[in-house]
Amino acid sequence: MNGGGEERYPAGDLPLARACLDAAAAVRPTFKAALDALDAAAAAEATSLAEVISPDAASGGSGSGGSGGGLARVGAVWALCQGLGAATTSLGNALYPPLVPREVRAAAAALLAAGCAAAAGLAHAAGDDRPWPTPAATAASAERRKVSKVWAGVAKKLTEALDAASDGAGDK
């Protein structure tokens, strides 16, 4: 943000740029929580890799990979993280100076939606919905709760910055 010449943000754009960078920083703990959720799903539903990838599981049969099983949970976490990664890239692209508030607002809103969806979706993947969660699921659940709090804070800060940016100047 303090580069030379064209790469420098005007003072009025700094609060929005900082809020967006803080939002992007929330992606890392979300991905960590996703990995923990995958570990928990594997620990709860499979005693071996062969059980996770068995033909019965992959076809939705009675194996662990059926509609709520290991492969379904892995697929759900993968989709959430893929959306979050794409939204993070879009926001990064929108942050190149000079900022175009309309583009930054759209990219920031997409990142916020993807982050909140990921935080909420990790509950099922980690096994929070099981009556007797495994120790791995309990640890993943604690990590997911932290991520939910992070995204709640990001939502507040980013919404305030976006509102201030739209109040302060028209779209470029």
Secondary structure, 3 states (H helix, E strand, C coil): CCCCHHHCCCHHHHHHHHHHHHHHHCHHHHHHHHHHHHHHHHHHHCCCHHHHCCHHHHCCCCCCCCCCCHHHHHHHHHHHHHHHHHHHHHHHHHCCCCCCHHHHHHHHHHHHHHHHHHHHHHHHHHCCCCCCCCHHHHHHHHHHHHHHHHHHHHHHHHHHHHHHHHHHCCCC
